[in-house]
Amino acid sequence: MLEFRPSTLKDVNFVRELFKIGVVNGHYKEEILYPNQIEALVQSKYNLADESQPQTLICTLANKPIGFIVITIRIGGIIEFHYLSFDEKYQNMGFGDLTIKYFEDACIKQCKGAPLFMVRCRESSHGMKSLLKKNNYNEKFLNDSNVTLFAKCTDKKFLTDFINTMN
């Protein structure tokens, strides 16, 4: 069963290795590997009520780390999934779907109203883009930053207004 736990400093090397693979594959910018970047992400304290603070959680299977997710819950009920990465041995096994659905459900319970979920993907992040499309995220290419924005919300007017303001 897939479980999630707050990251600790003991997870730095695991997270760094997954980021290195992601950089090589073109999913992440190389800047994420600059000194102290990963340490700062991993040390963020997990608290879904702490708005605007990125939080890193380790995805585990039978207590073994197999991936991680970095999320931020912003004021106004906007939840951003910054990074989602799994060890290559555990990719294409449905863990990405389970992770997205788990945090959507958790945030819907935590937030009042209809939260808006968003993800920004580089053009080379084909797997993540496919995962988001499969989970009914709307997409919009942002010309100024050369990324695709994916968003999902049960409040369709809020979703449409949000997407239309992005560029």
Sequence and secondary structure as in RCSB ss.txt:
>XXXX:A:sequence
MLEFRPSTLKDVNFVRELFKIGVVNGHYKEEILYPNQIEALVQSKYNLADESQPQTLICTLANKPIGFIVITIRI
GGIIEFHYLSFDEKYQNMGFGDLTIKYFEDACIKQCKGAPLFMVRCRESSHGMKSLLKKNNYNEKFLNDSNVTLF
AKCTDKKFLTDFINTMN
>XXXX:A:secstr
 EEEEE  GGGHHHHHHHHHHHHHTTSS GGGGSTTHHHHHHHS   TTSTT  EEEEEEETTEEEEEEEEEEET
TTEEEEEEEEE GGGTTSSHHHHHHHHHHHHHHHHSSS  EEEEEEETT HHHHHHHHHTT EEEEETTTTEEEE
EE S HHHHHHHHHH  
